[in-house]
Amino acid sequence: MNIVQNPTNTEAVKEIKSSNNNAQDGIYTLVTSYGESYQTFCDMMTDGGGWTLVASVHENFMAGKCTVGDRWSSQQGNLGGGGVDYPDGDGNWANYATFGLPDGATSDDYKTPLNLWRNSSLQRFRTNNSILNQQGGNLFSLYKLFPVTYNVGRCPKDNGPTVPVVYDLGSPARTASFYSPDVTDQFTPGYIQFRSINNERAPLALCPGMKIEKCNAEHFCVGGGGFFPEADPKQCGDFAAYDFNGYGTKRGNSAGKEITEAAVLLFYR
């Protein structure tokens, strides 16, 4: 899993596709403007291809949330040196940290091997309004503008940008179907929302497939900050409260097992 900070690298992936229209999905080696080479997975099929995998978010072990592997929230969480005095968690949405290799992006535990990602996808969707260009060029710059930090603001006035998506696989109804029918009135599917803050002022970095209408983002969004006050330390981790009323039950506030065990892959173009 890599966060690619040099936006020109995505141009290189598009150049690969434009020079070889038959280029296939796979792991490619790119070179930064500093001459450093690295490998990343590229989607060469969706909407003409040219997409670079820049991050993968999943809960590596729901029973051990906010332990080693919860890279997008906190590997210490509310305990072990974390807590209210650790508001940024590990801060990986807005720093230069990189993790692992692309072929491990979905396989910390029981996830699908990356080479099978297309046929194993629950949904695939994309924005078409160049949202990152409007926010500084990449996720790094966006999360500098909208920090994923406990007590950074209030819901809903301090939530981040929301943009509609185009589905290549799935639909708004399919998005809603992964979550408990008790809580689907709390979001509108068919969007991506960046930084949604919950009732207790804990931010979630990304809401994949929906915009949040109420302030319980911990049940639908991924990648939290460093502290979740409610039910401390029950809400924590990269999928903070997907299992709030039981693992995979899709009752109360719990998401279904299928989405709880999924990985969220983020691509640039």
C-alpha positions in Angstrom: 0.0 0.0 0.0 1.5 3.3 -1.0 0.3 6.9 -0.8 1.8 8.5 -3.9 2.5 12.1 -3.1 3.9 13.1 -6.5 0.8 13.7 -8.7 2.8 13.5 -11.9 3.1 9.7 -11.3 -0.6 9.4 -12.3 0.3 11.0 -15.6 2.8 8.3 -16.2 0.2 5.6 -15.8 -2.0 7.4 -18.3 0.9 7.6 -20.7 1.4 3.8 -20.4 -2.2 3.3 -21.4 -2.1 5.8 -24.2 1.1 4.2 -25.6 -0.3 0.7 -25.3 -4.0 0.4 -25.6 -3.8 -3.3 -24.7 -2.1 -2.6 -21.3 -3.8 -4.8 -18.7 -4.4 -4.5 -14.9 -1.3 -5.4 -12.9 1.7 -4.2 -11.0 3.8 -1.6 -12.7 7.1 0.1 -11.7 6.9 3.9 -11.7 9.7 6.5 -11.1 9.2 9.7 -9.1 10.6 13.0 -10.2 13.4 12.3 -7.7 14.5 9.2 -9.6 13.1 6.8 -7.1 11.4 3.7 -8.5 8.5 1.9 -6.8 5.8 -0.6 -7.7 2.1 0.0 -7.6 -1.1 -1.7 -8.9 -2.7 0.0 -12.0 -6.3 -0.4 -13.2 -6.0 -0.2 -17.0 -9.6 -1.1 -17.8 -12.0 1.2 -16.0 -13.2 4.1 -18.1 -10.3 3.9 -20.4 -7.7 2.9 -17.8 -4.8 4.8 -16.4 -5.7 4.5 -12.6 -3.0 4.2 -9.9 -3.7 2.4 -6.6 -2.7 4.8 -3.8 -4.3 3.3 -0.7 -6.1 0.3 0.7 -8.2 0.6 3.8 -9.6 -2.4 5.7 -9.9 -3.6 9.2 -7.2 -6.2 9.6 -8.8 -7.8 12.8 -12.1 -6.6 14.1 -11.6 -8.2 17.5 -8.3 -6.3 17.9 -9.2 -2.9 16.6 -6.6 -0.2 17.0 -3.8 -2.6 17.1 -0.9 -3.1 14.7 -2.3 -2.9 11.2 -4.9 -0.2 11.8 -2.8 2.1 9.8 -5.5 4.6 8.8 -6.7 5.3 12.3 -4.4 4.4 15.2 -2.4 1.4 16.1 -2.7 2.4 19.7 -6.2 3.8 19.8 -7.8 4.9 23.0 -5.4 2.8 25.1 -1.7 2.2 25.3 -0.6 5.8 25.0 -3.5 6.9 22.9 -6.7 8.5 24.1 -7.9 12.1 24.1 -4.2 13.3 24.2 -3.6 11.4 20.9 -6.1 13.3 18.7 -4.4 12.6 15.3 -3.9 8.8 15.8 -1.0 7.9 13.6 -1.8 10.8 11.2 -1.3 8.7 8.1 -3.9 10.5 5.9 -1.6 13.6 5.9 2.0 12.4 6.2 4.5 10.6 4.0 4.2 7.1 5.5 4.0 4.2 3.1 3.1 0.6 3.9 3.9 -2.7 2.4 3.8 -3.8 -1.2 0.9 -3.5 -3.7 0.3 -7.2 -3.9 -0.5 -7.2 -0.1 -3.0 -4.3 -0.4 -5.9 -6.6 0.3 -4.4 -9.5 2.1 -3.4 -8.6 5.7 -5.7 -11.5 6.7 -8.5 -13.1 4.7 -8.9 -10.6 1.9 -9.0 -11.4 -1.8 -5.6 -11.4 -3.7 -5.1 -8.2 -5.6 -4.9 -9.8 -8.9 -8.5 -11.0 -8.5 -9.8 -7.6 -7.3 -12.0 -6.8 -10.4 -14.0 -10.0 -10.4 -14.3 -10.0 -6.6 -15.4 -6.4 -6.2 -18.6 -5.7 -4.4 -18.8 -2.3 -6.1 -16.7 -0.1 -8.3 -17.4 3.6 -8.6 -15.5 6.8 -9.4 -15.9 10.6 -9.4 -15.8 12.6 -12.6 -15.3 16.1 -11.4 -11.6 16.1 -10.5 -12.3 16.6 -6.9 -8.7 16.1 -5.8 -7.5 18.8 -8.2 -9.8 21.2 -6.4 -8.3 20.3 -3.0 -4.6 20.6 -3.8 -4.1 17.6 -6.1 -4.2 14.5 -3.9 -5.4 12.9 -0.7 -2.4 14.3 1.2 -3.3 17.9 0.4 -7.0 17.3 1.0 -6.4 16.0 4.5 -4.2 18.9 5.3 -7.2 21.1 4.6 -9.6 18.7 6.4 -7.5 17.1 9.2 -8.6 13.7 10.5 -8.2 14.9 14.1 -10.4 14.4 17.2 -12.2 17.6 18.2 -11.3 19.4 15.0 -14.9 20.5 14.5 -18.6 19.7 14.7 -21.0 17.7 12.6 -22.3 18.7 10.2 -20.9 22.1 9.6 -17.3 21.1 9.6 -17.6 18.0 7.4 -15.5 17.8 4.3 -16.5 17.8 0.6 -19.1 15.5 -0.8 -19.2 14.5 -4.5 -21.5 12.2 -6.6 -20.1 9.0 -8.1 -20.5 7.1 -11.3 -21.0 3.3 -10.8 -19.0 0.9 -13.0 -20.4 -1.9 -10.8 -23.2 -1.6 -8.4 -25.8 1.1 -7.7 -27.0 3.3 -4.9 -29.4 0.6 -3.8 -26.6 -1.9 -3.7 -24.5 0.5 -1.5 -27.4 0.8 1.0 -27.9 -3.0 1.1 -24.6 -3.6 2.9 -25.8 -1.8 6.0 -28.6 -2.3 8.6 -32.1 -1.3 7.4 -32.4 0.4 10.8 -29.9 3.1 9.9 -30.0 3.6 6.1 -31.9 6.8 6.7 -28.7 8.2 8.1 -27.0 8.5 4.7 -27.7 9.0 1.0 -25.9 6.5 -1.3 -24.3 7.4 -4.6 -21.6 9.8 -3.2 -18.2 9.9 -1.6 -17.7 12.1 1.4 -14.4 13.2 2.8 -14.0 13.7 6.6 -17.3 13.2 8.3 -17.4 14.1 12.0 -19.6 12.2 14.3 -21.7 13.3 17.3 -18.8 13.0 19.7 -16.4 15.0 17.4 -14.4 12.0 16.2 -13.7 12.4 12.5 -13.8 9.6 9.9 -11.7 10.1 6.8 -13.8 8.7 4.0 -17.4 7.6 3.5 -17.2 5.2 0.5 -20.4 5.3 -1.5 -22.5 7.7 0.5 -22.9 11.2 2.0 -23.8 11.3 5.7 -27.1 12.9 6.6 -26.8 12.5 10.4 -23.9 12.4 12.7 -23.1 8.7 13.2 -20.4 8.4 10.6 -18.6 5.7 12.6 -21.0 3.1 11.3 -20.5 3.8 7.6 -17.2 5.6 7.1 -13.6 4.4 7.3 -10.2 5.6 8.7 -10.8 7.3 12.0 -8.7 9.8 14.0 -7.0 9.0 17.2 -9.9 9.0 19.8 -13.5 7.9 19.8 -15.2 9.0 23.1 -18.4 7.0 22.7 -18.3 3.5 24.4 -14.6 4.0 24.9 -12.7 1.9 23.6 -15.4 0.0 21.6 -15.3 2.4 18.7 -11.9 2.4 17.2 -10.0 1.3 14.2 -10.1 1.6 10.4 -13.8 0.4 10.4 -14.6 2.0 13.7 -18.1 0.8 14.6 -19.1 -1.5 11.8 -19.6 -4.1 14.5 -21.3 -2.0 17.1 -24.2 -4.4 17.5 -22.4 -7.6 16.7 -20.0 -8.7 14.0 -21.7 -8.8 10.6 -25.2 -8.9 12.0 -26.6 -6.1 9.8 -28.9 -5.2 12.8 -29.0 -2.1 14.9 -25.9 -0.1 13.9 -23.9 -3.0 12.6 -22.9 -3.4 9.0 -23.3 -6.7 7.2 -20.4 -9.2 7.1 -19.7 -8.7 3.4 -18.8 -5.0 3.7 -17.1 -5.5 7.1 -14.7 -8.0 5.5 -14.1 -5.8 2.4 -11.1 -3.6 1.5 -11.6 -0.1 0.2 -9.1 0.5 -2.6 -8.5 4.1 -3.7 -7.2 5.0 -7.1 -6.0 8.2 -8.8 -6.0 9.1 -12.4 
